[in-house]
Amino acid sequence: MNAAPAPSLTSFGLEWAVFSGLAALLVGIGLSRFGYTPLVPALIQEGWLDPSQAAYAGAANLAGYLTGAVAVARLRRHELELPLMRAALAACAVSFVACTWPLGFAWFSAWRALSGIAGAVLMVLTPQRVLAVAPVRWRGRVGGIIFLGVGLGIALSAVVTPWMLELGLARTWWSLAALSALLTALAWRGLPEGPAPAGPSGGHVASAAGRSATASLAADPRVMLIAAAYSLSAAGYAPHTVFWVDFIARGLGAGMRAGAANWALLGLAAAAAPPLLGLLADRIGFAAAFRAGMVLGAISVGLPLVSTAPWSLAGSSLGVGGCITGCTSLASARLAGILPEGRRRAVWGWMTTGFSVFFAAGGYGASYLFGRAGGYGLLFGIGAAAFAAAAAVDSSASLIPEARP
């Protein structure tokens, strides 16, 4: 009797779905969220926005992401998910086109917010869609490939931006729009339909999931502390995700190329971190690896306060880039040993929303402080403190004994 063939990624249909997932996160997060950061110095120097407006326009994307994450979490109709993903991809490309015209702060903020909403739709829906059609034994590596898109998008924006800025700021926006449109066209038909949710109706399933998440948070204090730590860490990213390139290019006077080079390092670290931190977690456990990531974040964000030498800037870029993607994957895995699969998915939805709240608050708070103080040092100090607090909160979770059913 012949054994059933082992699942593989040689099927064109599955490969296309995986590529489409990678492309969706590359467009929705890598380019639409993080592609703005290396453009901040040019927006200020060309007079399209003043420094405070550029910061607030960047934070508008974070507010949009929060709005999108909350809205998608309440989505009850499964058949709307694929059209929403396609609409989100198109919205990202359109938002880049809209930003080719310097029509002021309100104009930029509105389109940055729309790109944030679209990015949240793609982040919440795309991975689960692709993983649902992947063979179980391949889901780990498939997930790694999909999230690789975030780091590749950051690196691509760092490579494209300095070159295109020599031709003008408007053409730079056009180049990002063209790249997004190309990836959207390639991914359009590859995004999988995905299986419908089990149960009598999507609404019943979603309601049950919400009740399950609430019960899990209330029943096990460890889960609540882990969720709090993950949310706190979001505030630590604000100095780099909004101000990092501007700090290097204008604040230190090192120029756009130096800022873009460090942004590329951040993107490469974001691409490489999930598998590397996964190997670390296999050795020391997910709880210890997650706390190590929080400590790494605190050190990396705080490095510019110690030194602004090239080695310090590079180390800060690599460390924060690794935390952006690596700590997210570790936080998700941190729940695996505590909650069963069904409850873990529901709690992860709550954690994603909490992360979005702190991410948006951190972005707006940092923009406010930058506008009032006009300097970067306080921002790095607060970011490092947020990561340190996250590490302390998560450490306290390990001191609580496992809740008995």
Protein Blocks (a to p, Z undefined) as FASTA:
>chain_A
ZZdddddfkbfklmmmmmmmmmmmmmmmmmmmmmmmmmmmmmmmnomacfklmmmmmmmm
mmmmmmmmmmmmmpcbfklmmmmmmmmmmmmmmmmmmmmpcgbjklmmmmmmmmmmmmmm
mmmmmmmmmmmmpcfklmmmmmmmmmmmmmmmmmmmmmmmmmmmmnojklmmmmmmmmmm
mmmmmmmmmpcgbiadedjbfklmmmmmmmmmmmmmmmmmklmmmmmmmmmmmmmmmmmm
mmmmmmmmmmnonojklmmmmmmmmmmmmmmmmmmmmmmmmmnojklmmmmmmmmmmmmm
mmmmmpccfklmmmmmmmmmmmmmmmmmmmmmmmmmmpcfklmmmmmmmmmmmmmmmmmm
mmmmmmmmmmmnopaklmmmmmmmmmmmmmmmmmmmmmpccddZZ
